């Protein structure tokens, strides 16, 4: 007979979970494993609300194992370490992102690309190596192997910085990997939401000319005056789009809704790169001819980053004072935050103050 979530492990834990496709979260008692010899236990202080948390809570992708405790943008402080842990000590500020385990033996793991390991274990809504469910950061404590724990830069706020662990690395990694991090390049960021606004900040820090591409003129002032974009392009304005054809070196597409790639490909120079990091619920069509092959253009994807690169991203963000724009909310506000997220009613990322507002019941 399967054990209840409270009895699976010896360490009592508490969080908020969704139990069905309504996606409504409510208090949830469960358990964490005892701190192993290579494990770090941390008190969760903040956890960002990612759009994928919403998708998983509602089972939009058909993969959710209920009950599910979301959250993979986690920052906190170490409360216990195993006797073979070398990188961390009690009291250290740390972060935990989207992955908590991988095989660490395959080619991808050996290249510090654990995020592409075929046996990766996600921070929540997955099955750990011991056969028990993983539960995320909408909870009071985490127990994670030290390999997947990140050192938190001293000058980076734990609250505002938490979304960097998903939104940050999701935009930083493709800019770096595809060579779109060179000064003077013209980079487009499609969509000005939780991912896009951080992408603007990283691209500017790399020395690029940055143009935000959006369906809404209402975001132009914010993009240029607050986020520092150099230009703004309305994707529904055919005249504006025609005027920008063939002028971009690379485009990071952060949009999670179904949309056409053809207009974006037309904006690229020959050898230009369109990198898709949003996750639409339905497949997108790739226009092979004429947009793709006549300009030797590339359509590619990217998913978060390995742990070495994620640490690099955090350190880069701290050095260049790059922070997501966040709204800090209490744990009992999470369902309202999810409703607002559906309507894009946030600038630009919700972060739950777990440490102060999660109350065991």
C-alpha positions, -999 to +999 in steps of 0.1 A: +000+000+000+014+034-010+023+057+019+006+091+023+027+122+014+031+129+052+046+094+058+069+090+028+099+106+045+109+113+081+111+152+079+077+170+082+070+196+056+043+220+048+033+238+016+004+246-008-007+221-034-031+218-063-051+186-061-070+186-094-074+204-128-090+235-112-055+244-103-066+258-070-039+256-043-045+250-007-025+240+024-008+206+022+011+185+047+038+162+033+074+152+041+109+156+029+137+130+030+163+131+058+194+151+048+217+126+031+255+128+032+256+149+000+224+168+007+216+204+016+185+213+036+173+248+032+146+270+047+126+284+017+124+322+020+111+332-014+097+314-045+088+329-078+056+321-096+064+309-131+039+305-159+047+268-160+035+266-124+001+276-137+002+251-165+012+223-141-014+232-115-041+230-142-025+200-160-025+219-192+002+197-206-014+165-194+016+155-173+007+166-138+008+141-109-016+153-082-012+166-056+014+190-070+034+216-050+047+240-076+077+263-075+112+262-091+125+297-085+136+291-050+158+312-027+165+306+010+191+298+036+209+266+045+197+250+077+216+216+076+242+199+055+253+163+050+286+151+063+302+150+029+289+184+016+319+206+007+303+236-011+279+249+015+275+255+052+247+263+076+237+299+071+246+302+035+222+320+011+213+296-017+191+291-047+174+260-063+161+261-098+141+238-121+161+206-117+171+186-086+188+155-101+203+140-133+223+109-141+256+129-139+272+102-162+259+109-197+275+132-223+251+161-215+259+159-178+296+157-185+293+189-205+276+207-176+242+204-194+222+186-168+191+203-181+193+181-212+200+148-195+174+122-205+171+112-168+168+147-153+144+151-123+124+183-122+120+202-090+083+193-088+057+172-106+083+145-112+096+113-096+128+113-077+154+085-079+139+069-048+105+066-065+088+093-045+072+125-059+092+158-060+076+188-044+085+224-052+092+256-035+057+266-024+068+250+008+087+256+040+118+235+034+137+217+006+163+189+006+185+189-024+218+173-035+245+199-032+253+196-070+219+213-077+222+241-051+235+275-062+255+300-042+236+332-039+256+364-046+258+386-015+245+418-033+216+400-050+182+404-031+168+369-023+132+380-032+136+400-064+163+377-076+143+345-073+128+345-108+163+346-123+164+308-115+139+302-144+131+334-162+167+346-160+185+315-171+159+308-198+169+340-216+206+342-206+214+307-219+203+311-255+219+346-258+252+330-247+250+296-265+240+310-299+265+338-299+240+366-294+259+381-265+284+402-286+284+440-283+267+458-312+244+430-323+207+438-330+186+416-308+148+413-307+129+402-277+094+389-285+069+394-257+074+416-227+063+394-198+082+375-171+108+361-195+109+390-220+116+418-196+146+399-181+158+391-216+159+428-224+180+435-194+205+407-202+208+417-239+214+453-229+241+442-204+258+423-233+260+456-252+233+448-278+209+471-295+176+457-282+142+460-299+111+447-281+086+431-305+050+431-291+014+430-302+006+459-277+016+495-282+007+500-245+040+484-236+062+508-256+068+534-229+076+508-203+100+489-226+120+520-236+119+542-206+120+517-178+136+486-192+161+503-214+151+489-248+164+509-278+133+504-300+098+490-300+082+471-329+044+464-331+041+430-347+006+437-359+016+468-378+025+456-412+042+488-422+065+488-392+073+452-397+082+457-434+105+485-424+124+462-401+128+433-425+164+419-425+177+440-397+180+416-367+210+394-359+189+373-334+155+371-318+145+355-285+108+345-287+093+342-252+057+340-262+038+310-248+007+315-270+003+300-305+016+325-330+032+327-365+069+325-368+070+337-404+069+375-397+097+370-371+119+351-395+115+379-421+131+403-396+163+383-395+195+390-415+210+361-434+224+337-409+201+352-383+188+331-354+152+328-340+154+311-306+121+299-292+119+297-254+082+300-248+061+268-246+028+271-265+002+244-258+000+235-296+028+231-322+040+260-342+045+259-380+080+265-393+079+282-427+107+265-445+103+284-478+110+311-485+119+325-450+141+298-437+162+284-465+166+316-486+184+334-458+202+304-442+183+313-411+179+292-380+150+283-358+161+267-325+150+261-290+165+264-255+155+252-221+169+268-189+206+260-185+231+237-168+241+244-132+275+258-140+259+282-165+231+291-140+257+300-114+274+321-140+241+338-148+235+346-111+270+361-108+266+381-140+232+395-128+248+405-095+277+422-112+255+441-136+226+448-111+201+429-132+169+421-113+135+410-125+107+434-118+086+417-091+055+420-070+060+403-036+029+385-024+018+363+006+013+326+003-025+329+008-026+353-022-013+326-045-046+317-062-054+354-069-019+357-083-025+328-106-058+344-118-039+376-125-011+357-142-037+343-167-046+379-176-010+391-177-019+414-148+016+416-133+048+435-140+064+412-144+068+384-120+051+374-088+073+362-059+059+345-028+073+356+005+073+321+018+095+327+048+072+352+064+037+342+051+036+304+049+018+294+081+014+256+090-022+246+095 
